[in-house]
């Protein structure tokens, strides 16, 4: 397996992206992006928000309270770390065009098939990207990708460079300062929490090529966006979604058998109580240099 593939712990096919839990998480993140208030005055807003998976209706493309900034006739989006395209699918009714970027060809193939948009397989931080060089984006979205990255500033600078003047970058990821966004919580999902001895943990980390190892906090997010020259930076923290995957869905999501299932409470039907707390950071490219 190549080093590129090792950076993913999902199976390399579109199936995991189709399960209800994965689509519910994607719709929740898209909702947070589309409803973000561009005219806010507070740099960091702490929320006490907890949304249940069953209330999200992932089978429906409808998202309410979309801000007028989004224009179905003109808005062009770069979906960075696009996977098989769930975010772009939920954005689709509100944008003119999206382009997906991912480091795995199978993900790009699935993205193009599922969304009908163009996609490119590349590492945007280091690779040439001829398919993107002539496009300036109104919006760049990046969901659950930054925790795979150990060079936040470089990646943020690369992304900011692809925005048109006045365009916006949105990043959504685990909030490492919160219980349900912490490194330990995500490790528990893979059966690698405190109750796992160090030797077993190392073996499992090697087995699944664990990439969830870089903390992401409001302070790190703001610093990264500032270093890229973005302005009007805002952070929404404390965005919790409570997922209810079955054992089979969890296995499909993390690509392993049983790891993590017993670390979380589950109901009589075998559905887990699996909360995740996220943060959203947004910043605008200056209108004038």
RAVENWO-V893979 format. One record per pair of residues at least 24 apart in sequence whose ideal C-beta (glycine too) atoms are under 8 Angstrom apart, sorted by sequence separation. I is the first residue (numbers start at 0). J is the second residue. D is the distance in whole Angstrom. If there is no record, write none. Layout:
BEGIN
i	j	d
I	J	D
I	J	D
END
This chain:
BEGIN
i	j	d
69	93	4
70	94	8
71	95	6
82	106	5
245	269	5
249	273	8
30	55	8
69	94	7
70	95	7
81	106	7
84	109	7
88	113	7
136	161	6
137	162	8
145	170	6
186	211	7
245	270	6
246	271	8
81	107	8
83	109	4
84	110	4
88	114	6
124	150	7
135	161	7
136	162	6
137	163	6
144	170	8
146	172	5
185	211	5
244	270	7
245	271	8
62	89	7
82	109	8
83	110	6
87	114	5
134	161	7
135	162	7
136	163	7
139	166	7
141	168	8
145	172	5
146	173	6
243	270	4
244	271	5
27	55	6
34	62	8
60	88	7
65	93	6
82	110	7
100	128	8
135	163	4
138	166	6
139	167	8
141	169	7
142	170	8
143	171	7
144	172	7
243	271	6
23	52	4
26	55	5
33	62	6
37	66	6
60	89	6
81	110	5
84	113	5
87	116	6
124	153	6
137	166	5
138	167	5
139	168	5
140	169	5
141	170	5
142	171	5
143	172	6
182	211	7
242	271	7
243	272	7
244	273	6
26	56	8
34	64	5
36	66	7
62	92	8
83	113	6
84	114	4
124	154	5
131	161	7
136	166	6
137	167	7
138	168	8
139	169	7
140	170	8
141	171	7
142	172	7
143	173	7
182	212	7
243	273	7
26	57	5
33	64	8
34	65	7
35	66	7
37	68	6
60	91	7
61	92	8
62	93	8
100	131	7
123	154	7
135	166	7
138	169	7
140	171	8
241	272	7
242	273	4
20	52	6
23	55	5
25	57	8
30	62	5
33	65	5
34	66	6
60	92	6
78	110	8
84	116	7
98	130	8
182	214	6
241	273	7
242	274	7
19	52	8
29	62	6
33	66	7
98	131	7
124	157	5
241	274	5
242	275	7
23	57	4
84	118	8
123	157	5
240	274	7
22	57	4
123	158	7
239	274	6
240	275	6
22	58	8
26	62	7
33	69	6
98	134	7
239	275	7
81	118	7
239	276	5
240	277	7
19	57	6
98	136	8
173	211	8
238	276	7
239	277	7
19	58	8
146	185	8
175	214	4
237	276	6
238	277	5
175	215	5
176	216	5
238	278	7
174	215	7
175	216	5
176	217	7
237	278	8
238	279	6
173	215	6
174	216	7
236	278	4
172	215	5
174	217	8
235	278	7
79	123	7
94	138	8
234	278	6
235	279	4
234	279	7
207	253	8
234	280	5
207	254	7
233	280	7
234	281	8
207	255	6
232	280	7
233	281	5
206	255	8
232	281	7
233	282	8
90	140	7
170	220	7
231	281	8
232	282	4
207	258	8
231	282	7
230	282	7
231	283	5
229	282	3
230	283	5
77	131	7
86	140	6
229	283	6
230	284	8
203	258	7
227	282	8
229	284	6
230	285	6
86	142	5
168	224	7
224	280	6
228	284	8
229	285	8
29	86	6
33	90	7
77	134	8
228	285	7
28	86	7
32	90	8
220	278	7
224	282	4
26	85	8
30	89	8
75	134	7
77	136	5
168	227	8
177	236	7
221	280	7
25	85	4
29	89	4
33	93	6
75	135	8
76	136	6
79	139	6
176	236	7
177	237	7
179	239	6
220	280	4
25	86	6
29	90	6
75	136	5
76	137	7
77	138	7
79	140	7
80	141	6
168	229	6
188	249	8
217	278	6
75	137	5
76	138	5
77	139	4
78	140	6
79	141	4
80	142	7
151	213	8
174	236	5
177	239	8
216	278	8
22	85	6
25	88	8
26	89	5
74	137	5
75	138	7
76	139	7
77	140	7
78	141	8
80	143	7
147	210	5
174	237	7
215	278	7
217	280	7
21	85	7
25	89	6
73	137	7
74	138	6
76	140	6
80	144	3
146	210	7
147	211	8
149	213	5
151	215	8
174	238	8
189	253	6
79	144	6
146	211	5
148	213	6
159	224	8
188	253	6
190	255	8
16	82	6
17	83	8
146	212	8
147	213	7
189	255	7
16	83	4
80	147	8
146	213	5
190	257	7
191	258	8
16	84	7
145	213	7
146	214	8
151	219	6
155	223	5
159	227	4
190	258	3
194	262	8
16	85	5
69	138	8
146	215	6
155	224	6
158	227	8
159	228	6
189	258	5
190	259	5
13	83	4
145	215	5
152	222	8
156	226	7
159	229	6
189	259	5
192	262	6
152	223	5
155	226	7
156	227	5
188	259	5
190	261	8
151	223	4
155	227	4
156	228	8
187	259	6
190	262	7
9	82	8
152	226	5
155	229	8
188	262	7
152	227	7
187	262	4
188	263	8
187	263	7
79	158	6
77	158	8
77	161	6
188	273	7
184	275	8
11	103	6
13	105	8
12	105	6
16	109	7
11	105	5
11	106	7
179	274	4
180	275	6
6	102	7
7	103	6
13	109	4
179	275	6
180	276	4
12	109	7
16	113	8
179	276	4
180	277	6
178	276	7
180	278	7
3	102	5
4	103	7
13	112	8
68	167	8
177	276	4
3	103	7
13	113	7
173	275	7
174	276	5
173	276	7
174	277	6
173	277	6
174	278	4
172	277	7
173	278	8
171	277	6
172	278	7
171	278	7
32	140	6
171	279	5
170	279	7
169	279	6
170	280	5
169	280	8
170	281	8
169	281	5
168	281	7
28	142	5
167	281	6
168	282	5
28	143	8
167	282	7
168	283	8
167	283	5
168	284	8
25	142	7
166	283	7
167	284	8
165	283	7
166	284	5
3	122	8
165	284	6
164	284	6
163	284	7
164	285	7
165	286	5
162	284	4
164	286	5
159	282	8
164	287	7
159	284	6
37	167	7
35	169	7
32	169	5
32	171	7
31	171	6
6	147	6
28	171	5
43	217	5
43	221	8
42	221	7
8	189	7
55	240	8
52	240	7
44	233	7
46	235	6
48	237	6
50	239	7
52	241	6
42	232	6
43	233	7
44	234	7
46	236	7
47	237	6
48	238	5
49	239	4
50	240	5
51	241	5
52	242	5
53	243	7
42	233	6
43	234	5
44	235	5
45	236	5
46	237	4
48	239	6
49	240	8
50	241	7
52	243	5
41	233	7
42	234	7
44	236	7
45	237	5
46	238	6
49	241	6
51	243	8
43	236	7
37	231	7
39	233	6
36	233	8
35	233	8
8	207	5
8	208	6
35	235	7
7	208	7
8	209	6
6	208	7
8	210	6
5	208	4
7	210	7
8	211	8
4	208	8
6	210	5
31	235	7
5	210	8
31	238	6
0	208	7
27	238	8
27	240	4
24	240	6
23	240	7
24	242	6
23	242	6
20	242	5
20	243	7
20	244	4
49	274	7
18	244	7
20	248	5
19	248	7
18	248	5
21	252	6
20	252	7
18	251	6
18	252	7
15	251	5
14	251	6
15	252	5
15	254	8
10	251	7
9	252	7
9	253	8
10	254	5
35	279	7
37	281	8
8	253	6
9	254	6
8	254	6
31	277	7
35	281	6
37	283	8
32	279	7
31	279	5
28	277	7
24	275	7
28	279	8
END
